[in-house]
Amino acid sequence: MNLLKLRWTTAAWSIVYLLLLLSLQTVFSIVTAFLLVLPVAILFTALNTKSFIAHVAPVWLIALLISPIYLIFAIYFAIPGIVMGYLYRKRRAAMQVLKYGIATMLAEMLLLLLISTAFFQLNLSDYVDEIVQITTAPLIEMGIENGVGGQLLGTEIDTQLIKDQTMRMVPFAMIMSALLMTVVTHALARPTLNSLGLSVPKLKPAREWRMPRSLIWYYLLIFFLSIATMDSDNYFMNMVVANGMPLLQICFMIQALGFFYFLAYERKWHPIIPLLTAIPIVLFPPALIIGILDLAFPLRQAFSKNKR
């Protein structure tokens, strides 16, 4: 690749990195936060370590001069970007990059929560309670408490219920955030790096997506736990069920989608057909049974034999 083009491109990504950092204090942060790992991953992959530091150091310095909080954000999002960039350099499999990226982000989230609790007296329960109160207050002020909305949100009992459910779902929210950030980073980094002449391994085709068969046993365990703890006050078990069930359901959704892509490939269907099946799979929970059956039984082999 032309060296001058590489320099201009990496310089542009440094500017993008700075702009994304500065956007975190704006209303756009809900979107830009998912993109902040991307510039670091691209820069670390495209440049050697010395050049990477030369590109990132000015961004961090400007961030520090504006506000120390921006520097903290910069370092926080840079770590998973460096991990993913390092694996891209080594041409590791895409799934391995995603796994390490997700693990790094989760480790950071847990460490940040630990530090905030131990040294800055952050009380997560009080914070969630404040968010719930802020969210429900406008509805109550508008008089919705006299209607259906008030029946759901207006009373103290229901507000407490929302808070408790939110607290239980914190691990799920952390895992999904890490997953989305990593997937978005990989989805955008791969074509960008390819355009720079850097080959990055891609994920397996959707028709080859397979989840570990052990998930079926985990699903059965969570299912029976949900029945056993239905009226229980055991906070830990309730949290395991509340987080484990939706995570497993997402896995089965992916398995079902992979099955339909496999079926479309075997039957030579139009590529849009398996994509459209994602809609009922997501909106109609019983459709998950397809993913479970595909995982438990050799459905794909059966369809392959029928074709022959």
Salt bridges, closest charged atoms under 4 A:
ASP294 OD2 - ARG300 NH2 2.83
